[in-house]
Amino acid sequence: MPTFKQLRYFLAVSETLHFRRAADSVHVSQPTLSTQIKELEDQLGVQLVERSRARVLLTPIGRAVAIRAANILRDMQDIIEMTKVGQSLLS
């Protein structure tokens, strides 16, 4: 099952279309980010990103996954913020 970290890394790649800039944006090394993206692709059994020396492109399924990943990560952030509010109300 994909992890939130993998989704976050993949979303960074989808937004920047560049592995180095994506890695910088999520504060990890480029090899770490690349490994996590490859593991995500292996888990899902599809290629999400087309890589070449000149550019990075999302595959059609990669674009669809990026939209859903953004929604999942946004929903998770909403849950975290909601529970923080709930904790402060109980204090």
C-alpha positions as CSV (number, residue, x, y, z in Angstrom):
1,M,0.0,0.0,0.0
2,P,1.4,3.4,-0.9
3,T,2.5,5.6,2.0
4,F,1.7,9.2,2.7
5,K,5.4,10.0,2.2
6,Q,5.4,8.4,-1.2
7,L,2.3,10.3,-2.2
8,R,3.8,13.5,-1.0
9,Y,7.0,12.9,-2.9
10,F,5.1,11.9,-6.1
11,L,3.0,15.1,-5.8
12,A,6.2,17.2,-5.5
13,V,7.5,15.6,-8.7
14,S,4.1,16.1,-10.4
15,E,4.2,19.8,-9.5
16,T,7.8,20.5,-10.4
17,L,8.3,18.0,-13.2
18,H,11.9,17.8,-11.9
19,F,13.4,15.3,-9.5
20,R,16.0,17.6,-7.9
21,R,13.5,20.5,-7.3
22,A,11.0,18.0,-6.0
23,A,13.5,16.6,-3.6
24,D,14.5,20.1,-2.5
25,S,10.8,21.0,-1.9
26,V,10.3,18.0,0.4
27,H,13.7,18.3,2.1
28,V,15.2,14.9,1.0
29,S,18.0,13.9,-1.3
30,Q,17.2,13.3,-4.9
31,P,18.2,9.5,-4.7
32,T,15.8,9.1,-1.7
33,L,13.0,10.7,-3.6
34,S,13.7,8.7,-6.8
35,T,13.7,5.5,-4.8
36,Q,10.4,6.2,-3.2
37,I,8.8,7.1,-6.5
38,K,10.1,3.8,-8.0
39,E,8.8,1.9,-5.0
40,L,5.4,3.6,-5.5
41,E,5.3,2.6,-9.1
42,D,6.3,-1.0,-8.3
43,Q,3.6,-1.2,-5.6
44,L,0.9,0.1,-8.0
45,G,2.2,-1.8,-11.0
46,V,2.2,1.2,-13.3
47,Q,4.6,3.8,-14.6
48,L,3.6,7.2,-13.2
49,V,6.6,9.2,-14.5
50,E,8.4,9.2,-17.8
51,R,12.0,10.0,-17.1
52,S,14.6,11.1,-19.6
53,R,17.8,13.2,-19.3
54,A,16.0,16.2,-20.9
55,R,12.7,16.2,-19.0
56,V,10.2,14.5,-16.7
57,L,6.6,13.9,-17.7
58,L,3.7,12.3,-16.0
59,T,2.0,9.4,-17.8
60,P,-1.7,9.7,-18.3
61,I,-2.3,7.4,-15.2
62,G,0.3,9.5,-13.4
63,R,-1.7,12.6,-13.9
64,A,-4.8,10.9,-12.6
65,V,-3.0,9.6,-9.6
66,A,-1.5,13.1,-8.9
67,I,-5.0,14.5,-8.6
68,R,-6.1,11.8,-6.2
69,A,-2.9,12.1,-4.2
70,A,-3.5,15.8,-3.8
71,N,-7.0,15.1,-2.5
72,I,-5.8,12.4,-0.1
73,L,-3.0,14.6,1.3
74,R,-5.4,17.6,1.6
75,D,-7.9,15.4,3.5
76,M,-5.2,14.1,5.8
77,Q,-4.1,17.7,6.6
78,D,-7.8,18.6,7.3
79,I,-8.0,15.6,9.8
80,I,-4.8,16.8,11.5
81,E,-6.1,20.3,11.8
82,M,-9.5,19.2,13.0
83,T,-8.0,17.0,15.8
84,K,-5.8,19.9,16.9
85,V,-8.8,22.1,17.3
86,G,-10.6,19.3,19.2
87,Q,-7.6,18.9,21.5
88,S,-7.5,22.6,22.3
89,L,-11.2,22.5,23.1
90,L,-10.7,19.7,25.6
91,S,-7.8,21.5,27.4
